[in-house]
Amino acid sequence: MPHTIVLMRLKDEKQNTWSQYTSESDAFDGVCRIFEARLKKENPGTRKITYDIKDLFSFIEEAPDMAFFFFFFFFVGWQICDHSRMAGAWRDLRAAFLVIGTVFFMSWALKSTFQSRVFGNTKHLSSWRHSLRRPSISRGTGLFHNRNSAREPMRSERKTRAYSGISGGGNDKFYITTPIYYVNDKPHIGHAYTTVACDIIARYRRLHGDNVMFVTGTDEHGQKVQQSAEKAGKTPQEFVDEVSDKFRQLADDLQCSHDVFIRTTEDRHKKAAQYLWETLEKKGQIYLGHYEGWYSVRDEAYYKESELVDGKAPTGAEVEWVVKEPSYFFKLSEWTQPLLDFYEKNPDFLQPSGKRDEVVNFVTKGLQDLSISRTTFDWGVPVPTDADGKHVMYVWIDALTNYLTAAGYPDESGNPGEFWPASMHVIGKDILRFHAIYWPAFLMAAGLEPPKSVFAHGWWMRDGQKMSKSIGNVINPNDLLETYGVDQTRYFLASSVAFGEDGDYSDELMLSQCNGVLANGMGNLAQRSLSLVFKNCEKTIPAIPTPDQLTEEDNKLLESASGLLKMSDDVMRASQLHRYCFNIHLFIKDANAYIDQQAPWSLKKTDPERMRIVLWVVLESVRKAAILLQPVMPSAMNKLLDQLSVSGEKRTFEHIATSPLEANEIAKPVPVFPRIELESATPA
């Protein structure tokens, strides 16, 4: 249900009309408005009902299948209830929908796991029911509550507050990495997604005042690369130089703020990889033997017979039998229990939490010593202690060491440098085993500290299908940038999928985000408010109003704007980029509703002073939202802040509360997010 386009027709109680919603946020916002209208009808004394859609989304994220069936059957049944004059067959249908929806909900609500995961504890369940029965309650524990009221966080939120991902403490060292991308082919949307996600997190931390190092790069050794170079009729070095440049250029085109672009063919990296090897060997962790077994060239991984599925690797890759090849081995078997102890002491090391269970279950079965060198090809880092000079390092002990190389390993004392251990490795779920098992084992065996966390995100599909060159549905990120723009593409990648889950690209969803969310939301709010100031306020932002000039509606919007930073910190601790974007989107919708209600264009003739106050409130809200959205859309938000005449030194998070919008002159406003009209289908 989540992260797909939702086509839903919902009845407007006030106008007795039907509307079609074409995005999950708009659809569920519409659902909540139906609830609100119904509750007002049944409780005439209720002045106003506000709801917090974040609770609804928490429910959907924690229990998507249950949420879909419950909401679908219950809401359809409820709407059928409106038609009291229906014939018997329709009444039966109405009853069936209501019963099915109720049964779906109660069958799961009675489970303690559901109560603890979704509502935090059982009192939330009773409060939730109570809030539906009496909508005027203000405890803030149900779907509908005062947004400004305090509420106990749900269990999923309480858990993330202990997570070390995004703390926003200020002045902390924070080291974040993408995986280094394998250069056997050109970049695709998955590479863009990972790099943008890391860039957003890095920028967010910098705006909090932290000392951040963000690293990305390319993995350029291995049998697969050597084979690809041969097919292209080039030497391996010529081949990797060409492909690596494409990855570097993509990161630049995406306006990523990486501090280091590391390549495993660099001399400094070869030195680091060989130093780590020598350290492991001195500590008795490496021995010479022979390897015989299944090996996947595509995955650059070894597999047990029991792991094969229909004669292939679990990933679907072809495997080949390696016949008794000389190899150096790492004593991985000795690290089975130390790894389990490490996972136990560091429960947030693996994210999302479901990945932790997957890894722990694998390690619990026992680990075998790992082959870490090859002799059947020569495109790799030479093993420094091999007398015959035939062995090159197995690609993963080479590739993983890049995180140490970028941090400055080894320094004069053989240490990794001030940024180690890494705060966060962000990777695709297909390489989780290497980062969650091999990497911490290598590091602990060498006497080095493992990274603080590894976050494995999902894959991207297209229109429900896995992307494949044979199908022809692979998305080139450069085409997205050309068609939609950099900031729009970054926003789509961040907001359209829960970080950690699989994503599904479609042209319709991309266009919905560009026009429905950005152009109609922030773009529309900024353009019309700035235009009104330019035309009616002598091209100058109105002066800051005094507290006694502000109405209840003004204060409500301003307080909501001030609360955005804490709300963003809460979700960014768990690296939930989509909720970070969505919370601000909801606020922008409220701000648009506020300006519609206050109608400053009408106040020009009746109350010019009130018009100025309303416009200042709106633009101050835009300023705070724009500062917060800089990590997602750096170019667009800085252009918007320029139009607001906000100086460059006042764009960090600390200035959200300390530097209100001043009465500066503005230039003629230019749309930040013009609507996008496509003449044909989207890029392939």
C-alpha positions in Angstrom: 0.0 0.0 0.0 2.5 2.7 0.9 4.9 4.1 -1.6 2.6 3.5 -4.6 0.2 5.8 -6.4 -3.2 5.7 -4.7 -6.2 6.4 -6.9 -9.1 7.0 -4.5 -12.4 8.7 -4.9 -13.6 10.4 -1.7 -16.8 12.1 -0.9 -16.8 15.7 0.2 -19.4 15.9 3.0 -19.9 19.7 2.7 -20.4 19.9 -1.0 -21.8 16.4 -1.6 -19.3 15.9 -4.4 -16.6 13.4 -5.2 -12.9 14.0 -5.7 -10.1 11.9 -7.0 -6.7 11.9 -5.2 -3.6 10.7 -7.0 -1.0 10.4 -4.3 -0.8 8.6 -1.0 -0.5 11.8 1.0 -3.4 13.5 -0.6 -5.6 10.4 -0.5 -5.1 9.9 3.2 -5.4 13.6 3.9 -8.8 13.3 2.2 -9.7 10.3 4.3 -9.0 12.3 7.4 -11.1 15.1 6.2 -14.0 12.8 5.7 -13.6 11.6 9.3 -13.4 15.2 10.5 -16.6 16.1 8.6 -18.5 13.1 9.9 -17.4 13.7 13.5 -18.5 17.3 13.3 -21.9 16.2 12.0 -22.3 13.8 14.9 -21.0 16.2 17.5 -22.4 19.7 16.6 -20.8 21.2 19.7 -17.3 20.5 18.4 -15.7 23.7 17.2 -12.7 22.4 15.4 -11.1 19.0 14.9 -7.4 18.7 14.0 -5.6 15.5 13.2 -2.1 14.3 13.0 -1.6 12.3 9.9 1.9 11.2 11.1 0.1 8.7 13.4 -1.8 7.3 10.5 1.4 6.9 8.5 3.1 5.2 11.5 0.3 2.7 11.4 0.7 2.2 7.7 4.5 1.8 7.8 4.3 -0.6 10.7 1.4 -2.7 9.4 0.9 -1.9 5.7 -1.3 -4.9 4.7 -3.5 -4.6 7.8 -3.8 -0.8 7.3 -4.9 -1.2 3.7 -7.6 -3.7 4.3 -8.9 -2.0 7.4 -9.1 1.5 5.9 -10.4 0.3 2.6 -13.3 -1.8 3.9 -14.1 0.5 6.8 -14.2 3.7 4.7 -16.1 2.2 1.8 -18.6 0.8 4.3 -18.9 4.1 6.0 -19.6 5.9 2.7 -22.3 3.4 1.8 -23.9 4.2 5.1 -24.7 7.7 3.8 -27.3 6.3 1.4 -30.0 5.4 3.9 -32.6 4.9 1.2 -30.7 2.1 -0.5 -32.5 -1.1 -1.3 -31.8 -4.3 0.7 -28.9 -5.5 -1.5 -27.0 -2.3 -1.0 -27.7 -2.4 2.8 -26.2 -5.9 2.8 -23.2 -4.7 0.9 -22.8 -1.8 3.4 -23.0 -4.2 6.3 -20.5 -6.6 4.7 -17.9 -3.9 4.2 -18.3 -2.6 7.7 -18.1 -6.1 9.2 -15.0 -7.1 7.1 -13.2 -3.9 8.0 -14.0 -4.2 11.7 -12.9 -7.9 11.7 -9.7 -7.1 10.0 -8.9 -4.4 12.5 -10.0 -6.2 15.7 -8.3 -9.4 14.7 -5.0 -7.7 14.7 -5.7 -5.1 17.3 -6.2 -7.8 19.9 -2.6 -9.0 19.3 -0.2 -7.6 21.8 2.5 -7.2 19.2 0.2 -5.0 17.1 -0.7 -2.9 20.2 2.9 -2.5 21.2 4.3 -1.7 17.7 1.6 0.7 16.6 0.1 2.2 19.7 3.1 1.9 22.1 1.0 0.3 24.8 -2.6 -0.8 25.4 -3.7 2.6 26.7 -3.1 4.0 23.2 -5.7 1.6 21.8 -8.4 2.7 24.2 -7.4 6.4 23.6 -7.6 5.8 19.9 -11.2 4.4 20.2 -12.1 7.2 22.6 -10.9 9.8 20.2 -13.2 8.5 17.5 -16.1 8.6 19.9 -15.4 12.0 21.3 -13.5 14.1 18.8 -13.1 17.1 21.1 -10.5 15.4 23.3 -7.1 17.0 23.5 -5.0 14.3 25.0 -3.3 13.8 21.6 -3.1 10.0 21.6 -5.5 9.2 18.8 -5.6 9.7 15.0 -7.2 13.1 15.6 -5.7 15.4 18.1 -4.4 18.9 18.6 -1.0 19.1 16.8 0.4 21.3 19.6 -0.6 18.9 22.4 2.0 16.6 23.9 1.7 13.0 23.2 3.6 9.9 24.3 5.7 8.7 21.3 4.8 5.4 19.8 7.2 2.5 20.3 8.8 2.9 16.9 9.5 6.6 17.7 10.9 5.9 21.1 13.2 3.3 19.6 14.7 5.8 17.1 15.5 8.3 19.8 18.2 6.0 21.1 19.6 5.6 17.6 22.9 7.4 16.8 22.1 8.2 13.2 21.0 11.9 13.2 21.3 13.5 16.6 21.7 17.1 15.6 23.8 17.8 18.7 26.2 20.3 17.0 30.0 20.3 16.9 30.1 16.5 16.7 32.2 14.5 14.2 30.1 12.6 11.7 31.4 10.3 9.1 29.0 9.0 6.5 29.7 6.9 3.4 27.9 5.5 0.4 29.2 2.1 -0.8 31.8 2.5 -3.4 30.1 1.7 -6.7 31.2 -1.2 -8.8 32.4 0.1 -12.2 31.4 -2.8 -14.4 28.5 -0.7 -15.9 27.2 2.9 -16.0 25.3 4.4 -13.1 21.5 3.8 -12.6 18.8 5.3 -10.3 19.9 3.1 -7.4 23.3 4.7 -7.3 21.7 8.1 -7.5 19.3 7.2 -4.6 22.1 6.1 -2.3 24.3 9.1 -3.0 21.4 11.6 -2.6 20.3 10.0 0.6 23.8 10.3 2.1 24.1 13.8 0.9 20.8 14.8 2.6 22.0 13.3 5.9 25.4 15.0 5.5 23.9 18.4 4.7 21.4 18.1 7.6 24.2 17.4 10.1 26.3 20.3 8.7 23.4 22.7 9.2 23.3 21.5 12.8 26.9 22.6 13.1 28.5 19.2 13.0 31.9 18.4 11.5 31.0 16.1 8.7 33.0 14.0 6.3 31.0 12.5 3.4 32.7 9.9 1.2 31.6 8.2 -2.0 33.6 6.6 -4.8 34.2 3.6 -7.0 35.3 0.0 -6.5 37.5 -0.8 -9.5 39.1 -4.2 -8.9 38.0 -7.8 -9.4 37.3 -10.5 -12.0 34.1 -8.9 -13.2 35.8 -5.6 -14.0 38.6 -7.4 -15.8 36.1 -9.3 -17.9 34.1 -6.2 -18.7 37.3 -4.4 -19.8 38.2 -7.3 -22.1 34.7 -7.2 -23.7 35.1 -3.4 -24.3 38.6 -4.0 -25.8 40.3 -1.8 -23.2 42.9 -2.3 -20.5 41.3 -2.6 -17.0 42.8 0.8 -16.1 41.4 2.5 -19.2 38.0 1.0 -18.5 37.8 1.9 -14.9 39.0 5.5 -15.6 36.2 6.0 -18.0 33.4 4.5 -15.9 34.6 6.0 -12.6 34.3 9.5 -14.2 30.6 8.8 -15.0 30.0 8.1 -11.3 31.9 11.2 -10.2 30.0 13.3 -12.8 26.7 11.9 -11.6 27.5 12.9 -8.0 28.4 16.4 -9.2 25.2 16.7 -11.3 23.1 15.7 -8.3 24.8 18.6 -6.4 26.1 16.2 -3.8 28.5 17.7 -1.2 30.9 14.8 -0.8 34.3 15.6 0.8 36.1 12.7 -0.7 35.7 10.7 -3.9 37.8 7.5 -3.3 39.0 5.1 -6.0 40.4 1.7 -5.1 43.0 2.1 -7.9 44.6 5.0 -6.1 48.1 4.4 -4.6 46.9 5.6 -1.1 44.2 3.0 -1.1 46.5 0.2 -2.2 48.8 1.2 0.7 45.9 1.1 3.2 44.6 -2.3 2.0 48.1 -3.8 2.2 48.7 -2.4 5.6 45.5 -3.9 6.9 46.5 -7.3 5.4 49.9 -7.2 7.1 48.2 -6.2 10.4 45.8 -9.2 10.2 48.6 -11.5 9.3 50.8 -10.3 12.2 47.8 -11.0 14.5 47.6 -14.6 13.2 44.3 -14.1 11.4 45.4 -15.2 7.9 46.7 -18.5 6.7 47.5 -20.1 3.3 45.3 -22.9 2.0 43.2 -24.0 -1.0 39.6 -23.0 -1.9 37.2 -25.2 -3.7 33.5 -24.3 -4.1 30.9 -22.2 -5.7 31.7 -18.6 -6.7 29.6 -15.8 -8.3 31.6 -13.5 -10.5 28.7 -11.0 -10.6 28.3 -10.8 -6.8 32.1 -11.3 -6.2 31.0 -13.7 -3.4 31.4 -17.3 -2.3 28.3 -19.5 -1.6 27.7 -22.7 0.2 25.9 -25.5 -1.6 23.0 -25.1 0.8 22.7 -21.4 -0.1 22.1 -22.0 -3.9 18.6 -21.6 -5.2 17.9 -23.6 -8.4 21.6 -23.8 -9.1 22.1 -20.0 -8.7 23.2 -17.6 -6.0 20.4 -16.3 -3.7 20.6 -13.0 -5.7 19.9 -14.9 -9.0 23.4 -14.6 -10.2 25.1 -17.4 -12.0 27.7 -19.4 -10.0 30.8 -21.3 -11.2 32.7 -24.1 -9.5 36.3 -23.1 -8.4 38.5 -26.1 -8.6 41.0 -26.2 -5.7 42.6 -22.9 -6.1 45.4 -21.7 -3.8 44.1 -19.0 -1.5 44.8 -17.1 1.7 42.0 -17.5 4.3 40.8 -15.1 7.0 39.9 -16.9 10.2 36.2 -15.8 10.1 35.1 -18.8 12.1 36.8 -17.5 15.2 34.7 -14.4 15.1 31.2 -16.0 15.2 30.7 -15.4 18.9 32.5 -12.1 19.1 30.2 -10.9 16.3 27.1 -12.1 18.1 28.3 -10.3 21.3 28.9 -7.2 19.2 25.4 -7.2 17.8 23.9 -7.8 21.3 25.9 -4.8 22.8 25.1 -2.6 19.8 21.5 -3.2 18.9 21.4 -0.2 16.5 24.4 -1.3 14.5 22.2 -2.8 11.8 19.3 -0.7 10.4 16.5 -1.2 9.7 15.8 -3.5 12.6 14.6 -6.3 10.4 18.0 -6.5 8.8 19.6 -7.2 12.2 17.5 -10.4 12.6 18.5 -11.5 9.2 22.2 -11.1 9.9 22.1 -12.6 13.5 20.3 -15.7 12.2 22.9 -16.2 9.5 25.9 -15.8 12.0 24.2 -18.0 14.6 24.4 -20.9 12.3 28.2 -20.6 12.4 30.7 -19.0 10.1 33.4 -20.6 7.9 36.9 -19.2 7.2 36.8 -16.8 4.3 38.9 -17.0 1.1 40.5 -13.6 0.7 42.8 -14.0 -2.3 42.6 -15.2 -5.9 45.3 -16.4 -8.4 43.1 -16.9 -11.5 43.2 -13.2 -12.4 45.6 -10.3 -11.7 43.4 -7.2 -11.6 43.6 -6.4 -7.9 45.7 -5.2 -5.1 48.7 -7.6 -4.8 49.0 -9.5 -1.5 52.0 -7.8 0.1 53.4 -10.9 1.8 53.0 -13.4 -1.0 56.4 -14.7 -2.0 55.3 -15.9 -5.5 53.5 -12.6 -6.3 50.5 -14.5 -7.8 47.8 -13.6 -5.2 45.7 -10.5 -5.4 43.3 -9.6 -2.7 39.7 -10.9 -2.8 37.7 -7.9 -3.9 35.8 -7.3 -0.6 38.8 -7.0 1.7 40.1 -4.6 -0.8 36.9 -2.7 -1.3 35.8 -2.4 2.3 39.1 -0.9 3.3 38.2 2.2 1.3 36.3 3.5 4.3 39.6 3.4 6.3 41.6 4.9 3.4 39.3 7.9 3.1 39.6 8.5 6.9 43.4 8.7 6.6 44.4 5.1 7.4 47.1 4.4 8.2 48.5 7.5 9.8 52.0 7.5 11.3 50.8 5.4 14.2 48.9 3.0 12.0 45.5 4.5 13.1 42.5 5.5 10.9 42.4 9.2 11.8 40.0 11.5 13.8 36.8 10.6 11.9 37.0 6.9 12.6 34.9 4.9 13.5 32.5 5.7 10.7 29.1 7.0 12.0 27.1 5.5 9.2 27.6 3.2 6.2 24.6 3.5 3.8 24.4 0.5 1.5 22.1 -1.5 -0.7 20.5 -4.6 0.9 22.3 -6.9 -1.5 25.7 -6.2 0.1 24.6 -6.3 3.7 26.5 -9.5 4.5 29.8 -8.1 3.5 29.3 -4.9 5.6 27.5 -6.5 8.6 29.7 -9.7 9.0 33.0 -9.5 7.1 33.8 -5.8 7.7 33.4 -5.7 11.5 35.2 -9.1 11.8 38.2 -7.7 9.8 38.2 -4.6 11.9 38.0 -6.3 15.3 40.7 -8.8 14.2 42.9 -5.9 13.3 42.3 -4.2 16.6 40.2 -1.4 15.1 36.8 -0.2 16.1 33.8 -1.2 13.9 31.5 1.4 12.4 28.7 2.7 14.5 25.9 1.8 12.1 25.2 0.1 8.8 21.9 1.1 7.1 20.7 -1.1 4.3 18.1 0.4 2.0 15.9 -1.4 -0.6 16.0 -1.6 -4.4 14.1 0.4 -7.0 11.6 -1.1 -9.3 9.7 0.5 -12.2 6.0 0.2 -12.5 6.0 -2.8 -10.2 8.7 -4.6 -12.2 12.3 -5.2 -11.2 14.6 -3.2 -13.4 16.6 -5.2 -16.0 18.6 -4.3 -19.1 16.9 -7.2 -20.9 13.5 -5.7 -20.2 14.7 -2.3 -21.1 13.2 -0.5 -18.0 16.4 0.7 -16.3 16.2 4.3 -15.4 19.1 6.6 -16.3 19.3 9.2 -13.6 20.7 11.8 -16.1 17.5 11.6 -18.0 15.5 12.4 -14.8 17.7 15.4 -14.2 17.2 16.7 -17.7 13.5 16.1 -17.7 12.5 17.2 -14.2 15.4 19.1 -12.8 18.0 18.4 -10.0 16.0 19.6 -7.0 12.8 17.8 -8.1 14.7 14.6 -8.7 16.3 14.8 -5.3 13.0 15.5 -3.6 11.4 12.5 -5.4 14.1 10.1 -4.3 13.9 11.3 -0.7 10.2 11.5 -0.3 8.7 8.7 -2.4 9.9 5.6 -0.5 10.5 4.8 3.2 14.2 4.7 3.6 15.0 1.0 4.0 12.2 -0.3 1.9 12.0 -1.0 -1.8 10.9 1.8 -4.1 8.7 1.8 -7.2 9.3 4.5 -9.8 6.5 5.6 -12.1 6.2 8.6 -14.4 2.9 9.5 -12.8 4.3 9.5 -9.3 7.3 11.6 -10.3 5.1 14.2 -12.0 2.7 14.2 -9.0 5.6 15.0 -6.7 6.9 17.8 -9.0 3.6 19.5 -9.7 1.2 18.3 -6.9 3.7 18.7 -4.0 6.4 21.1 -5.1 4.7 23.5 -7.6 1.3 23.5 -5.9 2.8 23.5 -2.4 6.0 25.4 -1.6 6.2 27.0 -5.0 2.7 28.3 -5.0 2.9 29.6 -1.4 6.2 31.4 -2.0 5.2 32.9 -5.4 1.9 34.4 -4.4 3.0 35.7 -1.0 6.2 37.3 -2.5 4.2 38.7 -5.4 1.8 40.4 -3.0 4.6 41.9 -1.1 6.3 43.1 -4.3 3.1 44.7 -5.6 1.5 46.0 -2.4 4.3 46.6 0.1 6.6 48.8 -1.8 8.8 45.8 -2.7 9.8 45.4 0.9 9.0 42.6 3.4 6.7 44.0 6.1 8.2 44.8 9.5 8.1 42.1 12.3 4.7 42.5 14.0 4.5 43.0 17.8 3.0 40.1 19.8 -0.2 41.9 20.5 -0.8 42.3 16.7 -0.8 38.6 16.1 -4.1 36.7 16.2 -4.6 33.1 17.4 -4.4 31.9 13.8 -1.1 33.7 13.2 0.4 32.3 16.4 -0.8 28.8 15.5 1.0 28.8 12.2 4.2 30.4 13.6 4.3 27.9 16.5 3.9 25.1 14.0 6.7 26.5 11.9 8.9 26.7 15.0 8.2 23.1 15.8 9.4 21.8 12.5 13.0 21.5 13.5 12.3 19.2 16.5 9.9 17.2 14.4 12.5 16.8 11.7 15.2 15.8 14.2 12.9 13.1 15.6 12.4 11.4 12.2 16.0 12.0 11.0 17.4 10.2 14.0 16.0 7.1 12.2 17.0 8.4 8.8 13.4 8.5 7.8 13.9 10.9 4.9 10.4 10.4 3.5 8.8 11.5 6.8 11.1 14.4 7.1 9.8 15.6 3.7 6.2 14.7 4.3 6.0 16.6 7.7 7.2 19.8 6.0 4.8 19.2 3.1 1.9 19.0 5.6 3.0 22.2 7.1 3.1 23.9 3.7 -0.4 22.7 3.1 -1.4 24.4 6.4 0.3 27.6 5.4 -1.5 27.6 2.1 -4.8 27.1 3.9 -3.9 30.0 6.2 -3.3 32.4 3.4 -6.5 31.3 1.6 -8.4 31.9 4.9 -6.8 35.3 5.6 -7.0 36.4 2.0 -4.5 39.3 2.1 -5.4 40.3 -1.4 -8.8 41.4 -0.1 -7.3 43.0 3.0 -5.4 45.5 0.9 -8.5 47.7 0.7 -10.1 47.0 4.0 -7.2 46.6 6.4 -3.7 47.2 4.9 -2.0 46.8 8.2 -3.5 43.4 8.7 -2.5 42.5 5.2 1.1 43.2 6.1 1.0 41.1 9.2 -0.5 38.2 7.3 2.2 38.4 4.6 4.9 38.5 7.2 3.6 35.5 8.9 3.4 33.6 5.7 6.9 34.6 4.5 8.4 33.8 8.0 6.9 30.4 7.7 8.3 30.0 4.2 11.8 31.0 5.6 11.8 28.4 8.2 10.6 25.6 5.9 13.1 26.7 3.2 16.0 26.5 5.7 14.9 23.0 6.8 14.6 21.8 3.2 18.0 22.9 2.1 19.5 19.4 2.6 16.9 18.0 0.2 16.8 20.7 -2.4 19.9 22.9 -1.9 19.7 24.9 -5.1 16.0 25.7 -5.1 15.9 26.5 -1.4 18.9 28.8 -1.6 17.2 30.6 -4.5 14.1 31.0 -2.4 16.1 32.3 0.6 17.8 34.7 -1.8 14.3 36.0 -2.8 13.5 36.4 0.9 16.7 38.5 1.3 18.0 36.1 3.9 21.7 36.5 4.2 24.0 33.5 3.7 25.2 33.4 7.2 21.7 33.1 8.6 20.7 29.8 6.9 21.8 27.3 9.4 19.3 25.5 11.7 20.2 27.7 14.7 18.9 30.7 12.8 15.4 29.2 12.4 14.6 30.4 15.9 17.0 33.3 16.3 16.8 35.3 13.0 13.2 36.2 12.1 12.5 37.7 8.7 13.5 41.3 8.5 12.1 44.3 6.5 14.4 44.0 3.5 13.8 45.0 0.0 13.1 42.1 -2.5 13.4 41.7 -6.2 10.6 40.7 -8.5 9.8 37.1 -7.5 10.6 34.2 -9.9 8.8 30.8 -9.5 11.1 28.3 -7.8 9.1 25.3 -9.0 7.4 26.0 -12.3 4.9 23.3 -13.4 6.3 20.6 -15.6 4.4 19.5 -18.7 5.6 16.4 -20.5 4.9 16.0 -24.2 5.6 12.3 -24.1 6.3 9.4 -21.8 9.1 9.8 -19.3 12.7 9.0 -19.9 13.9 5.4 -20.2 
